[in-house]
Amino acid sequence: MELNFYSLSVLYLVYSFLGWVGETVVATVKGRRFANRGVASGPFCFIYGFTAVLLAISFADRPSPLLLFLGCAIDATVVEWLTAKLLERVDRRRWWDYSGKRFNVDGYICLQYSLLWGALGTATVLWGNGLLFKLYGLLPQWLVRPLLWVSITISLLDQLGAVSAEVALAMAEGARRVLGCDIAL
Protein backbone atom coordinates (compact mmCIF):
# COMPACT_ATOMS: atom_id res chain seq x y z
CA MET A 1 0.00 0.00 0.00
CA GLU A 2 1.11 3.53 -0.72
CA LEU A 3 2.34 5.46 2.30
CA ASN A 4 0.19 8.56 2.68
CA PHE A 5 -1.43 10.53 5.48
CA TYR A 6 -4.19 7.95 5.95
CA SER A 7 -2.05 4.80 5.93
CA LEU A 8 0.54 6.43 8.22
CA SER A 9 -2.26 7.59 10.54
CA VAL A 10 -3.48 4.00 10.81
CA LEU A 11 0.04 2.87 11.77
CA TYR A 12 0.43 5.73 14.23
CA LEU A 13 -2.84 5.13 16.04
CA VAL A 14 -2.75 1.31 16.07
CA TYR A 15 0.87 1.02 17.23
CA SER A 16 0.39 3.80 19.81
CA PHE A 17 -2.50 1.81 21.25
CA LEU A 18 -0.69 -1.55 21.07
CA GLY A 19 2.36 0.03 22.73
CA TRP A 20 0.16 1.32 25.55
CA VAL A 21 -1.42 -2.13 25.98
CA GLY A 22 2.00 -3.82 26.11
CA GLU A 23 3.52 -1.27 28.50
CA THR A 24 0.46 -1.29 30.75
CA VAL A 25 0.25 -5.09 30.92
CA VAL A 26 3.96 -5.43 31.78
CA ALA A 27 3.82 -2.65 34.41
CA THR A 28 0.59 -4.02 35.90
CA VAL A 29 1.98 -7.55 36.19
CA LYS A 30 5.25 -6.31 37.69
CA GLY A 31 3.54 -3.95 40.14
CA ARG A 32 0.62 -6.29 40.88
CA ARG A 33 -1.83 -3.42 40.38
CA PHE A 34 -3.07 -1.44 37.38
CA ALA A 35 -0.46 0.96 36.02
CA ASN A 36 -1.37 3.32 33.18
CA ARG A 37 1.89 3.72 31.27
CA GLY A 38 0.79 6.46 28.92
CA VAL A 39 1.90 10.05 29.26
CA ALA A 40 -1.33 11.33 27.73
CA SER A 41 -4.88 10.84 29.01
CA GLY A 42 -5.98 8.34 26.37
CA PRO A 43 -4.84 4.75 26.00
CA PHE A 44 -1.79 5.55 23.89
CA CYS A 45 2.00 5.50 24.11
CA PHE A 46 2.79 7.79 21.23
CA ILE A 47 6.47 6.84 21.09
CA TYR A 48 5.37 3.51 19.59
CA GLY A 49 3.19 5.15 16.95
CA PHE A 50 5.87 7.68 16.04
CA THR A 51 8.50 4.96 15.77
CA ALA A 52 6.22 2.75 13.64
CA VAL A 53 5.72 5.62 11.19
CA LEU A 54 9.46 6.36 11.17
CA LEU A 55 10.29 2.72 10.46
CA ALA A 56 7.63 2.41 7.74
CA ILE A 57 9.02 5.46 5.94
CA SER A 58 12.70 4.62 6.54
CA PHE A 59 12.45 1.01 5.41
CA ALA A 60 9.77 1.14 2.72
CA ASP A 61 12.32 -0.32 0.27
CA ARG A 62 12.71 -3.39 2.54
CA PRO A 63 16.47 -3.93 2.78
CA SER A 64 17.92 -7.34 3.63
CA PRO A 65 16.64 -8.80 6.92
CA LEU A 66 19.94 -8.12 8.70
CA LEU A 67 20.08 -4.48 7.59
CA LEU A 68 16.39 -4.08 8.42
CA PHE A 69 16.95 -5.49 11.92
CA LEU A 70 19.96 -3.23 12.55
CA GLY A 71 18.19 -0.19 11.13
CA CYS A 72 15.08 -0.79 13.21
CA ALA A 73 17.16 -1.34 16.34
CA ILE A 74 19.14 1.87 15.78
CA ASP A 75 16.16 4.04 14.82
CA ALA A 76 13.99 2.83 17.71
CA THR A 77 16.84 3.15 20.20
CA VAL A 78 17.54 6.74 19.14
CA VAL A 79 13.83 7.58 19.48
CA GLU A 80 13.76 5.91 22.91
CA TRP A 81 16.82 7.86 24.09
CA LEU A 82 15.47 11.20 22.81
CA THR A 83 12.05 10.52 24.33
CA ALA A 84 13.57 9.57 27.70
CA LYS A 85 15.62 12.77 27.78
CA LEU A 86 12.66 14.92 26.76
CA LEU A 87 10.25 13.32 29.25
CA GLU A 88 12.75 13.66 32.07
CA ARG A 89 13.40 17.29 31.23
CA VAL A 90 9.69 18.15 31.03
CA ASP A 91 8.36 15.89 33.79
CA ARG A 92 11.44 15.96 36.06
CA ARG A 93 11.29 12.20 36.55
CA ARG A 94 12.42 9.10 34.74
CA TRP A 95 9.69 7.13 33.02
CA TRP A 96 12.00 4.13 32.70
CA ASP A 97 15.41 3.27 34.04
CA TYR A 98 17.71 0.62 32.60
CA SER A 99 20.56 1.39 34.99
CA GLY A 100 20.41 -2.15 36.37
CA LYS A 101 20.78 -3.70 32.93
CA ARG A 102 24.08 -4.48 31.26
CA PHE A 103 25.29 -2.33 28.38
CA ASN A 104 23.07 0.65 29.19
CA VAL A 105 23.67 4.31 28.34
CA ASP A 106 22.74 6.59 31.24
CA GLY A 107 19.91 4.20 32.09
CA TYR A 108 17.88 5.52 29.14
CA ILE A 109 18.70 2.78 26.63
CA CYS A 110 20.27 -0.67 26.83
CA LEU A 111 21.36 -3.44 24.51
CA GLN A 112 18.61 -5.84 25.65
CA TYR A 113 15.83 -3.47 24.61
CA SER A 114 17.64 -2.30 21.49
CA LEU A 115 17.66 -5.92 20.32
CA LEU A 116 13.97 -6.23 21.22
CA TRP A 117 13.17 -3.04 19.28
CA GLY A 118 15.12 -4.41 16.31
CA ALA A 119 13.11 -7.66 16.36
CA LEU A 120 9.75 -5.91 16.85
CA GLY A 121 10.57 -3.32 14.21
CA THR A 122 11.56 -6.00 11.72
CA ALA A 123 8.34 -7.93 12.38
CA THR A 124 6.35 -4.71 12.06
CA VAL A 125 7.88 -3.73 8.71
CA LEU A 126 7.81 -7.24 7.24
CA TRP A 127 4.41 -8.45 8.45
CA GLY A 128 2.52 -6.14 10.82
CA ASN A 129 2.16 -3.17 8.50
CA GLY A 130 0.99 -5.36 5.62
CA LEU A 131 -1.68 -6.93 7.80
CA LEU A 132 -2.88 -3.54 9.03
CA PHE A 133 -2.97 -2.18 5.47
CA LYS A 134 -5.03 -5.18 4.31
CA LEU A 135 -7.52 -4.66 7.14
CA TYR A 136 -7.59 -0.92 6.41
CA GLY A 137 -8.26 -1.68 2.73
CA LEU A 138 -11.35 -3.72 3.64
CA LEU A 139 -13.05 -0.74 5.29
CA PRO A 140 -15.07 1.82 3.32
CA GLN A 141 -12.95 4.91 2.75
CA TRP A 142 -15.91 7.26 3.14
CA LEU A 143 -16.09 6.08 6.76
CA VAL A 144 -12.43 5.52 7.59
CA ARG A 145 -11.03 8.82 6.38
CA PRO A 146 -13.19 11.08 8.56
CA LEU A 147 -12.65 8.74 11.52
CA LEU A 148 -8.89 8.98 11.02
CA TRP A 149 -9.05 12.79 10.92
CA VAL A 150 -11.08 12.85 14.13
CA SER A 151 -8.83 10.26 15.83
CA ILE A 152 -5.61 12.02 14.85
CA THR A 153 -7.01 15.38 15.98
CA ILE A 154 -8.04 13.92 19.35
CA SER A 155 -4.67 12.21 19.82
CA LEU A 156 -2.78 15.42 18.98
CA LEU A 157 -4.93 17.42 21.40
CA ASP A 158 -4.35 14.73 24.04
CA GLN A 159 -0.59 14.94 23.52
CA LEU A 160 -0.59 18.74 23.58
CA GLY A 161 -2.70 18.69 26.73
CA ALA A 162 -0.34 16.26 28.43
CA VAL A 163 2.73 18.31 27.50
CA SER A 164 1.03 21.56 28.54
CA ALA A 165 0.07 20.09 31.91
CA GLU A 166 3.61 18.80 32.51
CA VAL A 167 5.15 22.15 31.55
CA ALA A 168 2.69 24.02 33.80
CA LEU A 169 3.51 21.71 36.72
CA ALA A 170 7.24 22.14 36.13
CA MET A 171 6.84 25.93 36.02
CA ALA A 172 4.77 25.94 39.21
CA GLU A 173 7.37 23.75 40.94
CA GLY A 174 10.14 26.10 39.82
CA ALA A 175 8.21 29.15 41.01
CA ARG A 176 7.49 27.44 44.32
CA ARG A 177 11.19 26.81 44.85
CA VAL A 178 12.14 30.38 43.93
CA LEU A 179 9.33 32.13 45.82
CA GLY A 180 9.03 29.65 48.67
CA CYS A 181 5.24 29.38 48.38
CA ASP A 182 2.70 27.09 46.74
CA ILE A 183 1.03 28.09 43.50
CA ALA A 184 -2.38 26.63 42.72
CA LEU A 185 -3.11 25.59 39.16
C-alpha positions as CSV (number, residue, x, y, z in Angstrom):
1,M,0.0,0.0,0.0
2,E,1.1,3.5,-0.7
3,L,2.3,5.5,2.3
4,N,0.2,8.6,2.7
5,F,-1.4,10.5,5.5
6,Y,-4.2,7.9,6.0
7,S,-2.0,4.8,5.9
8,L,0.5,6.4,8.2
9,S,-2.3,7.6,10.5
10,V,-3.5,4.0,10.8
11,L,0.0,2.9,11.8
12,Y,0.4,5.7,14.2
13,L,-2.8,5.1,16.0
14,V,-2.8,1.3,16.1
15,Y,0.9,1.0,17.2
16,S,0.4,3.8,19.8
17,F,-2.5,1.8,21.3
18,L,-0.7,-1.6,21.1
19,G,2.4,0.0,22.7
20,W,0.2,1.3,25.5
21,V,-1.4,-2.1,26.0
22,G,2.0,-3.8,26.1
23,E,3.5,-1.3,28.5
24,T,0.5,-1.3,30.8
25,V,0.3,-5.1,30.9
26,V,4.0,-5.4,31.8
27,A,3.8,-2.7,34.4
28,T,0.6,-4.0,35.9
29,V,2.0,-7.5,36.2
30,K,5.3,-6.3,37.7
31,G,3.5,-4.0,40.1
32,R,0.6,-6.3,40.9
33,R,-1.8,-3.4,40.4
34,F,-3.1,-1.4,37.4
35,A,-0.5,1.0,36.0
36,N,-1.4,3.3,33.2
37,R,1.9,3.7,31.3
38,G,0.8,6.5,28.9
39,V,1.9,10.1,29.3
40,A,-1.3,11.3,27.7
41,S,-4.9,10.8,29.0
42,G,-6.0,8.3,26.4
43,P,-4.8,4.7,26.0
44,F,-1.8,5.6,23.9
45,C,2.0,5.5,24.1
46,F,2.8,7.8,21.2
47,I,6.5,6.8,21.1
48,Y,5.4,3.5,19.6
49,G,3.2,5.1,16.9
50,F,5.9,7.7,16.0
51,T,8.5,5.0,15.8
52,A,6.2,2.8,13.6
53,V,5.7,5.6,11.2
54,L,9.5,6.4,11.2
55,L,10.3,2.7,10.5
56,A,7.6,2.4,7.7
57,I,9.0,5.5,5.9
58,S,12.7,4.6,6.5
59,F,12.5,1.0,5.4
60,A,9.8,1.1,2.7
61,D,12.3,-0.3,0.3
62,R,12.7,-3.4,2.5
63,P,16.5,-3.9,2.8
64,S,17.9,-7.3,3.6
65,P,16.6,-8.8,6.9
66,L,19.9,-8.1,8.7
67,L,20.1,-4.5,7.6
68,L,16.4,-4.1,8.4
69,F,16.9,-5.5,11.9
70,L,20.0,-3.2,12.5
71,G,18.2,-0.2,11.1
72,C,15.1,-0.8,13.2
73,A,17.2,-1.3,16.3
74,I,19.1,1.9,15.8
75,D,16.2,4.0,14.8
76,A,14.0,2.8,17.7
77,T,16.8,3.2,20.2
78,V,17.5,6.7,19.1
79,V,13.8,7.6,19.5
80,E,13.8,5.9,22.9
81,W,16.8,7.9,24.1
82,L,15.5,11.2,22.8
83,T,12.0,10.5,24.3
84,A,13.6,9.6,27.7
85,K,15.6,12.8,27.8
86,L,12.7,14.9,26.8
87,L,10.2,13.3,29.3
88,E,12.7,13.7,32.1
89,R,13.4,17.3,31.2
90,V,9.7,18.2,31.0
91,D,8.4,15.9,33.8
92,R,11.4,16.0,36.1
93,R,11.3,12.2,36.5
94,R,12.4,9.1,34.7
95,W,9.7,7.1,33.0
96,W,12.0,4.1,32.7
97,D,15.4,3.3,34.0
98,Y,17.7,0.6,32.6
99,S,20.6,1.4,35.0
100,G,20.4,-2.2,36.4
101,K,20.8,-3.7,32.9
102,R,24.1,-4.5,31.3
103,F,25.3,-2.3,28.4
104,N,23.1,0.7,29.2
105,V,23.7,4.3,28.3
106,D,22.7,6.6,31.2
107,G,19.9,4.2,32.1
108,Y,17.9,5.5,29.1
109,I,18.7,2.8,26.6
110,C,20.3,-0.7,26.8
111,L,21.4,-3.4,24.5
112,Q,18.6,-5.8,25.6
113,Y,15.8,-3.5,24.6
114,S,17.6,-2.3,21.5
115,L,17.7,-5.9,20.3
116,L,14.0,-6.2,21.2
117,W,13.2,-3.0,19.3
118,G,15.1,-4.4,16.3
119,A,13.1,-7.7,16.4
120,L,9.8,-5.9,16.9
121,G,10.6,-3.3,14.2
122,T,11.6,-6.0,11.7
123,A,8.3,-7.9,12.4
124,T,6.4,-4.7,12.1
125,V,7.9,-3.7,8.7
126,L,7.8,-7.2,7.2
127,W,4.4,-8.5,8.4
128,G,2.5,-6.1,10.8
129,N,2.2,-3.2,8.5
130,G,1.0,-5.4,5.6
131,L,-1.7,-6.9,7.8
132,L,-2.9,-3.5,9.0
133,F,-3.0,-2.2,5.5
134,K,-5.0,-5.2,4.3
135,L,-7.5,-4.7,7.1
136,Y,-7.6,-0.9,6.4
137,G,-8.3,-1.7,2.7
138,L,-11.4,-3.7,3.6
139,L,-13.0,-0.7,5.3
140,P,-15.1,1.8,3.3
141,Q,-12.9,4.9,2.8
142,W,-15.9,7.3,3.1
143,L,-16.1,6.1,6.8
144,V,-12.4,5.5,7.6
145,R,-11.0,8.8,6.4
146,P,-13.2,11.1,8.6
147,L,-12.6,8.7,11.5
148,L,-8.9,9.0,11.0
149,W,-9.0,12.8,10.9
150,V,-11.1,12.8,14.1
151,S,-8.8,10.3,15.8
152,I,-5.6,12.0,14.8
153,T,-7.0,15.4,16.0
154,I,-8.0,13.9,19.3
155,S,-4.7,12.2,19.8
156,L,-2.8,15.4,19.0
157,L,-4.9,17.4,21.4
158,D,-4.4,14.7,24.0
159,Q,-0.6,14.9,23.5
160,L,-0.6,18.7,23.6
161,G,-2.7,18.7,26.7
162,A,-0.3,16.3,28.4
163,V,2.7,18.3,27.5
164,S,1.0,21.6,28.5
165,A,0.1,20.1,31.9
166,E,3.6,18.8,32.5
167,V,5.1,22.2,31.6
168,A,2.7,24.0,33.8
169,L,3.5,21.7,36.7
170,A,7.2,22.1,36.1
171,M,6.8,25.9,36.0
172,A,4.8,25.9,39.2
173,E,7.4,23.8,40.9
174,G,10.1,26.1,39.8
175,A,8.2,29.1,41.0
176,R,7.5,27.4,44.3
177,R,11.2,26.8,44.9
178,V,12.1,30.4,43.9
179,L,9.3,32.1,45.8
180,G,9.0,29.7,48.7
181,C,5.2,29.4,48.4
182,D,2.7,27.1,46.7
183,I,1.0,28.1,43.5
184,A,-2.4,26.6,42.7
185,L,-3.1,25.6,39.2
